[in-house]
Amino acid sequence: MYRRGLHHAGILEQCGLPLERAKDFYAHRNDVFVDLLRTDVTWIGSAEKVLRECSKRFPLGIMTGSTQRWVSAIDECLDLKRYFREIITYDETGSR
């Protein structure tokens, strides 16, 4: 379940689940998500081909609102680091 602007505690509340379970729920959700990112991520369309060609000509980088844990899991599946010199995650920038 996802609703923009609704924190996981709000989702639990809407589902009638106790809020004291929010921390456990969030940790479990992240574990399941990371497992999916490690094994079930694919390139969209010709994205990999575009990155391959661009990385031959230009230094590339990513700045993402995703966590390092999520990006590392995607990297295990897609080997992003072969195309990007730098990957900056939310862990490094926070809300900036």
Residue pairs with C-beta under 8 A, 6 or more apart in sequence:
1 11
1 15
3 10
3 11
6 14
8 22
8 25
8 26
8 29
9 19
9 22
12 18
12 19
12 21
12 22
12 25
13 19
17 25
30 69
33 70
34 69
34 70
34 73
35 73
37 70
37 73
37 74
37 76
37 77
38 73
38 76
38 77
39 77
40 77
41 74
41 77
41 78
42 78
43 78
48 78
51 60
51 83
52 83
54 60
54 83
55 82
55 83
55 84
59 85
60 83
60 84
60 85
61 84
61 85
61 86
61 87
61 88
62 71
62 80
62 84
62 86
62 87
62 88
63 88
63 93
64 71
64 87
64 88
64 89
64 90
65 90
66 89
66 90
67 89
67 90
67 91
68 89
68 90
68 91
68 92
70 89
71 80
71 87
71 89
74 80
75 81
75 87
80 87
81 87
